[in-house]
Amino acid sequence: MKEKINVSDYADQITKAVSKGILLNTKDEKFNSMVIGWGMLGRIWNRPSYTVFVRQSRYTKEALDKSGEFTVSVPLDGVDPKIAKVCGSLSGHNIDKVKEAGLTLEEPEVNGVPGIREYPLTIECRVLYQQDQVLADIPEDIQKQMYPQDVDSTAPMENRDIHTMYIGEIVDAYIIK
């Protein structure tokens, strides 16, 4: 069962949860979920939106570029350590995150990307716009901290590459019961 919500009523809860890690879900040939710590709830072009940022080297980016849809899953009772570890440090290219993290997928209402029962606040989105960051336009102190160019880009958890910003129009929002 799903309880429809006005996502704005949960803005404070979503904003607090994103700093601890929420899930960005995609589906192309298979479902994938990744922990994100950056995201913005808002309005653009008079439409409700959620904006996510995905590094260019991530498997999630491939699926997002192909499907043009995503869901955001927010925990209501805190972050699950096992889910955070699997979805935050392993690539869905190499493993089945549903199996490894013990996720229970819930069918979506509008788009083609499931939500996750364990992180029940679900925001379904359709990509309205995407843009690659321009490294030279980012303040130097942030570049050094978030995009160090002196690391091997093949290293696990590397962070040399820039993000692509995806503005998703919120097409549905609910809590999985």
Salt bridges, closest charged atoms under 4 A:
GLU3 OE1 - LYS177 NZ 2.97
ASP12 OD2 - LYS16 NZ 3.11
ASP28 OD2 - LYS66 NZ 3.43
ASP65 OD2 - LYS61 NZ 2.71
GLU106 OE2 - ARG117 NH2 2.49
GLU109 OE2 - LYS2 NZ 2.77
GLU140 OE2 - LYS144 NZ 3.16
GLU158 OE2 - ARG58 NH1 3.66
GLU169 OE1 - ARG47 NH1 3.28
ASP172 OD2 - LYS4 NZ 2.58
